[in-house]
Amino acid sequence: MSVVTLPGGAHIEYRELGAGPPVVYFHGAGGVFRNAAFMPALAQRFRVLAPSRPGYDGSTGECGSARDEAEVMAEFLRAVVDGPAHVIAESAGGAAGCWLAVLEPSLVQSLILVAPAAFAGPSHAPPPSSPEAMEVRLFGKSPAWTEPPTEADRAARQHNASANAARLRSADRNADLLERLPEIASPTLVLWGTGDEVVPPESGQVYLRRIPNSYRILIYGAAHSLPVAACHQFVALTTDFIERGDRFVVAESGVAE
Amino acid sequence: MKASFFASLPYGRVSEPVSRWPVPNRLFDPEQAVQVVASRMDHVALADELGFDWIGCAEHHYSPGSLASNVSAVAAAITQRTSRARVCIMGALLPLNNPVRVAEEYALVDTLSGGRLVAGLLRGAPYEYLVYNVPPAESRSRFEEAWDLVVRAWSDTEPFGWEGKHYHFRNVSIWPRPVQQPLPPIFISGSSKESAEFAARRRIGLGLAFTNLAAAKPAAQYYYQQASEQGWTPRPDQVIYGHLPVYLADTDEDAFSMARPRVEGNHLVPGMMRANRLVAEAGFFGPRNPELLQRFQTMGEHAPLSLEQQIELGTLLCGTPSTVLEQLRRIREELSAGVVSLNFETGGAEEQIQANMRRFAQEVLPHMHAL
């Protein structure tokens, strides 16, 4: 784990793996998972940086909104990456990823939104019956961990979520961001699992309607946190999109049926 | 209770006995096919005029039993000969086809018919899996994924891609979408537990075909039970039973005499039975349905059923109009089925088929509607 102090005063913890084109991952409500298998998988082709957003894990900084977070993340990119990066923004980190692409287009080479929760209403699914059921709802029945989560991992995830959810909750469901989505110029890929009971897949339509150069892929049957719940497909799609850009819609031999 | 006229599109007589499957197409005569298809489309127009509620068609391959190799094309033709009846595709065999293409074709049929489509999405009979080289053991997981993809293609209004276990698409945004919103009526076929559970979870109808009352009753009950557990009750027209050959006459004796030589004896094609068995043994039915596997393994080994036994099992309708009405009443009561698919292709001459249809429409259909 590395730490950087940014010009605005925020201290940001981050994990870094691999070498190659830079990919920055904005985590969801649970923070950065030390044992998520998608990190080393992506790191085989990319330099992967996973900063903990201000207020999560050991990161600090004054952020009352997703827009504030995006400004801190812009500082992070300038300080650590020193140039543009491919940005993956998941779930509760989705709004910050979108704001970054709106405010600092030169820093976002491409944007990959993973079940972003920026405009979603409350889930209609009944509440999970147990902590184990909640884990299945988040990570599916075959989560891709490098090693099983410990009680400390679960406690950290729970702390991250409860400590930051209220602070970042937008009373108007990010209405200002919604208006500005059409300004996103970066090629954007929206990923969603059809089995997502946390943020319904239907809430993905708005990104397609408003972001000019956007694509959406549904991963059949996958739960909410795709990097963990559908690691193989997530890494393959993300890699393909980053490496082939717009050509990613064209079938390659041996890829599509 | 509704009547669905089954437009099965049989080729008719072939020049030599058929024992193998696929049936060699050197026996195919294009002129006969043109003629028979034209006459069957006349039947479709007649059925619409006579008040049959639905007109159904189904996909089958490689045999003179049916020329409906592309069921959407048949359904499209039906839309152009009808103005009132619903057009029921019973259905495309989903795991054998490109699901996006199925979604497009069905939506086009819904458009051509002005919103009269009933969308059956089926897994098919075992032997069909030898047609397009699809592994039988994958049929259910292919079916379930394809079903979700079809419904997504019908209902999602922004472009999407699909990354599944069996299907991979980067661009889906079909034109036309179905006329009926949010979705056309949908059913799947199923005698298996998995089918009943799937239909109950998705809140869609269940078709019970190539079965009999004794087997269909527990399947229907299981479906109702599963639906109840999911918090809903199927409408009567969400349980479809068929396809039943219809033999009508002035007396029961006359009807029995007409039907007996056509239905008694062994009419099974050995090659098709073998194909069915091979596919069934390759895991088509899965581990939860040993009785279905056994049925296909032993098909043809038992003594052929008598006409009376077939009537008792509810696999055909035979008798005077009032007798046939009682047979339909029994189906209604035992299965709570609201739609029966009727097959008037019972080996009779062209005039007999049409006369049978007219008589059914005049003397049975009004009472059937009241059941």
Interface residues (C-beta under 8 A of the other chain):
Chain A: T194 E202 G204 Q205 L208 R209 Y215 R216 I217 L218 I219 Y220 G221 Q233 L237 F248 V249 V250 A251 V255 A256 E257
Chain B: E145 D148 L149 R152 D156 T157 E158 P159 F160 G161 W162 E163 G164 K165 H166 Y167 H168 F169 R170 N171
